[in-house]
Amino acid sequence: MDARVREHAEIIADHSTGIESGDDVVIQMPKEAEDLAVALHEVCGDRGANPIYLNYSKRAQRAFKRSSEEFTEPSHRRALYEEADVFVIARGGANATEDADVDPETNAAYNRAMEDVKRTRLSKTWCLTQYPTASHAQLAGMSTEAYENFVWDAVSLDWDEQREFQSNMVEILDAADEVRIKSGDETDLTLDVSGNSTLNDQGEANLPGGEVFTAPTRDGVDGEVHFDLPLYRYGREIDGVRLRFEDGEVVSHSAERNEDLLTGILDTDEGSRHLGELGIGMNRQIDRFTYNMLFDEKMGDTVHMAVGSAYPETVGEENAVNESAEHVDMIVDMSEDSVIEVDGEVVQRDGTFVFEDGF
């Protein structure tokens, strides 16, 4: 086993989740990530925790979705989630496009059935990470060895130093009422964030981390945005997304590729046409686009916004939490002809923050 796998497991246990004696730990990852599952079982044994391993198969999930006429909440799965203390989930299957032929309406119906189950999991301590596999290396346009180095360099960052750097932006956003995102000729979006909190993602719920994020108020988003970096969702690439918001709601949308999938996402439920998250990438270690949102949304020189559910921790007591079975992040490249304004003051210009050299 590569020594970096054991290090990855220790970072998950000690930094990301704080696994302790007596904790019931659910480890969910594909068979390609078995080495990480084995290392996590060793670490759990060292700490006196109790692991259970769920082998997640996109192939099996695809078969279930395509053969089912309707979906109901799986009560046995919810029971497991309710009893667990910690969840560790790793991406890294053999085929990144395995579920590409599942109908968008089917995905929406499945997500609606799973909404409360997902909410139960998110109420616990959890970590989503990546195991480097050949399929994701191929998606990123990298050799397997280069991708392994990329992933393990990203997860083993000095997270204390990264937290301190990101805290500069947290302080700015926590005091803010309004954020304006401007980029090129097609993005000019205003977001009301008054009363909401900003979280500092330092490699805990996401590993790697490297963003700060908050939520706009449910009806406080107006303007237009062009997401000029593509995303993979349900095994398909969505590219050239353009959204127009009025009073917080998407009132028109288009995509240059796989618009039907985007439409299916937005039609999932009422909340999927509202923004649940505004995130600002701040991880300078992640310096290339890889078609993997776990990494891409953390890149410096980017902002991302998610249609769908908001994280309750980011929403103030006086504001409503946007609820949805979906949460789909999309990215704007802020490296050129772009600014982030907070309450009328420019805090980032062409990817450089006001507290960085060269602003």
C-alpha positions in Angstrom: 0.0 0.0 0.0 1.2 3.5 -0.9 2.3 5.3 2.3 0.2 8.3 1.1 -3.0 6.2 1.5 -2.3 5.7 5.2 -1.6 9.4 5.5 -4.8 10.2 3.7 -6.7 8.0 6.2 -5.1 9.7 9.2 -5.9 13.2 7.9 -9.5 12.1 7.5 -9.7 10.6 11.0 -7.7 13.2 12.9 -8.3 16.5 11.0 -11.5 16.1 9.0 -13.8 14.1 11.3 -12.0 13.7 14.7 -12.8 10.0 15.0 -12.8 8.9 18.7 -13.1 5.8 20.7 -16.6 4.4 20.5 -17.6 6.2 17.3 -19.7 4.3 14.8 -18.1 5.0 11.5 -19.7 4.4 8.0 -17.1 4.1 5.3 -18.7 4.4 1.8 -16.5 4.1 -1.3 -16.1 2.1 -4.5 -14.0 -1.1 -4.7 -11.3 0.9 -6.6 -10.7 2.7 -3.3 -10.4 -0.4 -1.2 -6.9 0.5 -0.1 -8.2 3.7 1.5 -11.0 1.7 3.2 -8.5 -0.8 4.6 -6.3 2.1 5.9 -9.4 3.7 7.5 -10.3 0.4 9.2 -6.7 0.3 10.6 -7.0 3.8 11.9 -10.5 3.1 13.4 -9.0 0.1 15.2 -6.1 2.2 16.5 -8.6 4.7 17.9 -11.2 2.2 19.3 -13.9 3.2 16.7 -16.3 0.8 15.0 -16.3 0.9 11.2 -18.7 -0.5 8.6 -17.8 -0.6 4.9 -20.4 0.1 2.2 -19.1 -0.7 -1.3 -20.7 2.0 -3.5 -21.2 0.9 -7.1 -22.4 3.4 -9.7 -23.1 0.5 -12.0 -25.5 -1.0 -9.5 -27.0 2.3 -8.8 -27.6 2.9 -12.5 -29.3 -0.6 -12.8 -31.6 0.3 -9.9 -32.6 3.7 -11.3 -33.2 2.4 -14.8 -35.4 -0.6 -13.6 -37.5 1.2 -11.0 -40.8 2.9 -11.8 -41.0 4.8 -8.6 -38.8 5.5 -5.6 -39.6 5.5 -1.9 -37.4 6.5 1.1 -35.2 3.5 2.1 -36.0 3.3 5.8 -33.2 0.8 6.5 -30.6 3.2 5.1 -32.0 6.1 7.1 -31.8 3.9 10.2 -28.1 3.3 9.6 -27.5 7.0 9.1 -29.4 7.9 12.3 -27.2 5.5 14.4 -23.9 6.5 12.8 -21.5 9.1 14.3 -19.2 9.7 11.3 -19.4 9.2 7.6 -16.5 9.0 5.2 -17.3 9.0 1.5 -14.8 8.7 -1.3 -15.3 9.2 -5.0 -13.2 7.2 -7.4 -15.1 4.6 -9.4 -13.9 2.8 -12.6 -16.2 4.8 -15.0 -16.9 8.4 -14.4 -19.7 8.4 -17.0 -21.4 5.1 -15.8 -24.7 6.8 -15.1 -24.8 9.0 -18.3 -27.8 7.2 -19.7 -30.1 7.6 -16.7 -33.0 9.9 -17.6 -32.9 13.4 -15.9 -36.4 13.0 -14.6 -35.5 9.6 -13.0 -32.5 11.2 -11.3 -34.8 14.0 -10.0 -37.4 11.5 -8.7 -34.7 9.5 -6.9 -33.2 12.5 -5.3 -36.6 13.6 -4.0 -37.1 10.2 -2.4 -33.6 10.5 -0.8 -33.9 14.0 0.4 -34.7 13.3 4.1 -32.1 10.5 4.2 -29.4 12.9 2.8 -30.4 15.5 5.3 -30.0 13.0 8.1 -26.4 12.2 6.9 -25.5 15.9 6.6 -26.6 16.4 10.2 -23.7 14.2 11.3 -20.0 14.5 11.1 -18.9 13.7 7.5 -16.1 14.0 5.1 -16.2 13.7 1.3 -12.9 13.0 -0.4 -11.3 11.6 -3.5 -9.4 8.4 -4.2 -7.2 8.8 -7.3 -8.2 6.3 -10.0 -7.3 5.9 -13.7 -10.9 7.0 -14.7 -10.6 10.3 -12.9 -7.1 10.8 -14.2 -8.4 10.3 -17.7 -11.2 12.8 -17.1 -8.6 15.3 -15.9 -6.3 14.7 -18.9 -3.5 13.4 -16.7 -1.5 10.2 -16.3 -2.5 8.0 -13.4 0.8 8.8 -11.6 0.4 12.6 -12.1 -3.1 12.4 -10.9 -2.1 10.5 -7.7 0.4 13.2 -7.0 -2.2 15.9 -7.6 -4.8 14.4 -5.3 -2.4 13.5 -2.4 -0.6 16.8 -2.6 -4.0 18.6 -2.3 -5.3 16.6 0.7 -2.0 16.9 2.6 -2.0 20.7 2.6 -1.1 22.6 5.8 -4.7 23.2 6.8 -3.9 25.5 9.7 -2.1 27.9 7.4 -4.9 27.6 4.8 -7.6 28.3 7.5 -5.7 31.4 8.5 -5.5 32.7 4.9 -9.2 32.0 4.2 -10.2 33.7 7.5 -9.5 37.1 5.8 -12.4 36.5 3.4 -14.6 35.1 6.1 -14.2 38.3 8.1 -15.2 40.3 5.0 -18.3 38.2 4.1 -19.6 37.9 7.7 -20.0 41.6 7.9 -21.5 41.9 4.4 -25.1 42.7 3.3 -24.5 42.4 -0.5 -22.1 40.6 -2.8 -21.8 41.5 -6.5 -20.1 39.1 -9.0 -19.0 40.7 -12.3 -17.1 38.8 -15.0 -16.8 39.7 -18.7 -19.9 40.8 -20.5 -22.3 38.1 -19.4 -22.0 37.9 -15.6 -23.4 40.6 -13.3 -25.1 39.1 -10.3 -26.1 40.7 -7.0 -26.7 38.5 -3.9 -28.2 39.5 -0.6 -26.2 37.7 2.1 -27.4 39.9 5.1 -27.9 37.9 8.3 -26.1 34.8 7.0 -22.8 33.3 8.1 -19.7 32.3 6.2 -18.0 29.0 6.8 -14.2 28.4 6.4 -13.7 25.1 4.5 -10.4 23.9 5.9 -10.4 20.3 4.7 -13.1 18.9 7.1 -16.4 18.2 5.3 -14.5 18.3 2.0 -11.0 16.9 1.7 -9.4 18.8 0.0 -10.9 22.0 1.3 -10.0 25.5 0.2 -13.1 27.7 -0.1 -15.2 30.0 2.0 -19.0 29.8 1.4 -22.2 31.3 2.5 -25.8 31.4 1.3 -27.8 34.2 -0.3 -31.3 34.9 1.1 -33.9 32.9 -0.7 -35.3 35.8 -2.7 -32.2 38.0 -2.8 -30.5 37.1 -6.1 -30.9 39.2 -9.2 -29.1 39.4 -12.5 -27.3 37.1 -14.9 -24.5 34.7 -14.7 -22.5 32.7 -17.3 -20.8 29.6 -15.8 -17.9 29.4 -18.2 -16.3 26.2 -16.8 -18.1 22.9 -17.4 -19.2 20.4 -14.9 -19.9 16.7 -14.8 -23.3 15.7 -13.3 -24.8 12.2 -13.5 -22.0 11.1 -15.9 -22.6 13.9 -18.4 -20.9 17.2 -19.2 -23.0 20.3 -18.9 -21.2 23.3 -20.5 -21.9 26.9 -21.2 -24.6 27.4 -18.5 -26.4 30.7 -18.4 -28.9 31.6 -15.7 -31.0 34.7 -15.2 -32.4 35.4 -11.7 -35.3 37.6 -10.6 -36.1 37.9 -6.9 -34.0 34.8 -6.1 -35.5 32.5 -8.7 -34.1 31.2 -12.0 -36.5 32.7 -14.6 -34.5 31.6 -17.7 -31.7 29.2 -18.4 -29.7 27.7 -21.2 -26.7 25.5 -21.8 -24.5 24.9 -24.8 -24.3 21.2 -24.0 -26.8 18.8 -22.3 -29.4 21.5 -21.6 -32.0 18.8 -21.0 -30.0 17.7 -18.0 -29.8 21.2 -16.7 -33.5 21.6 -17.1 -34.1 18.3 -15.2 -32.0 19.6 -12.3 -33.8 22.9 -12.2 -37.2 21.2 -12.3 -36.5 18.8 -9.5 -38.5 20.8 -7.0 -39.2 24.4 -6.0 -35.9 24.9 -4.2 -33.8 23.8 -7.1 -34.5 27.1 -9.0 -33.0 29.1 -6.1 -29.4 29.5 -5.0 -28.3 27.6 -1.9 -24.6 28.5 -1.9 -22.1 31.2 -2.9 -18.6 29.9 -2.6 -15.2 31.5 -3.3 -12.3 29.3 -4.2 -9.1 30.0 -2.3 -6.9 26.9 -2.6 -3.8 28.0 -4.6 -2.5 24.4 -4.5 -5.3 23.4 -6.9 -4.1 25.1 -10.0 -5.8 23.2 -12.9 -9.3 22.2 -14.0 -10.0 18.4 -13.6 -13.7 18.0 -14.3 -14.1 17.1 -10.6 -16.1 19.6 -8.6 -14.6 18.6 -5.3 -11.3 20.1 -6.6 -12.5 22.6 -9.3 -14.6 24.7 -6.9 -11.6 25.2 -4.6 -9.4 26.7 -7.3 -8.2 30.2 -6.6 -9.5 32.7 -9.2 -13.0 31.1 -9.2 -16.4 31.5 -7.6 -19.1 28.9 -7.6 -22.8 28.9 -6.9 -25.1 26.0 -6.2 -28.7 25.8 -7.2 -30.6 23.8 -4.7 -30.2 23.2 -1.0 -28.4 25.5 1.4 -26.3 24.4 4.3 -28.3 25.3 7.4 -25.2 26.4 9.2 -24.8 29.3 6.8 -28.3 30.6 7.2 -29.2 33.1 9.9 -32.1 32.7 12.3 -34.1 35.5 10.6 -33.7 33.9 7.1 -35.3 30.8 5.5 -33.2 27.8 4.6 -33.6 26.9 0.9 -34.5 23.3 0.8 -34.1 21.0 -2.2 -33.2 17.4 -3.2 -30.5 18.9 -5.4 -27.3 20.8 -4.8 -25.4 21.5 -8.0 -22.3 23.6 -8.0 -21.3 25.6 -11.1 -18.2 27.7 -11.6 -17.3 31.2 -12.9 -13.6 31.8 -13.9 -12.6 35.1 -12.2 -9.0 35.3 -13.5 -9.7 38.0 -16.1 -12.0 41.1 -16.4 -13.7 40.2 -13.2 -14.4 41.6 -9.7 -16.0 40.7 -6.5 -17.6 43.6 -4.7 -18.8 43.5 -1.1 -21.1 46.3 -0.1 -19.8 48.3 -3.0 -16.1 47.8 -2.3 -13.9 45.7 -4.6 -12.4 42.8 -2.6 -11.1 40.7 -5.5 -9.9 41.8 -8.9 -9.0 39.4 -11.6 -8.5 36.6 -9.1 -6.4 38.6 -6.6 -7.8 39.3 -3.2 -7.6 42.7 -1.5 -5.4 41.1 1.3 -2.9 39.6 -1.2 0.2 41.1 -2.8 -0.4 42.5 -6.2 -4.0 43.6 -5.6 
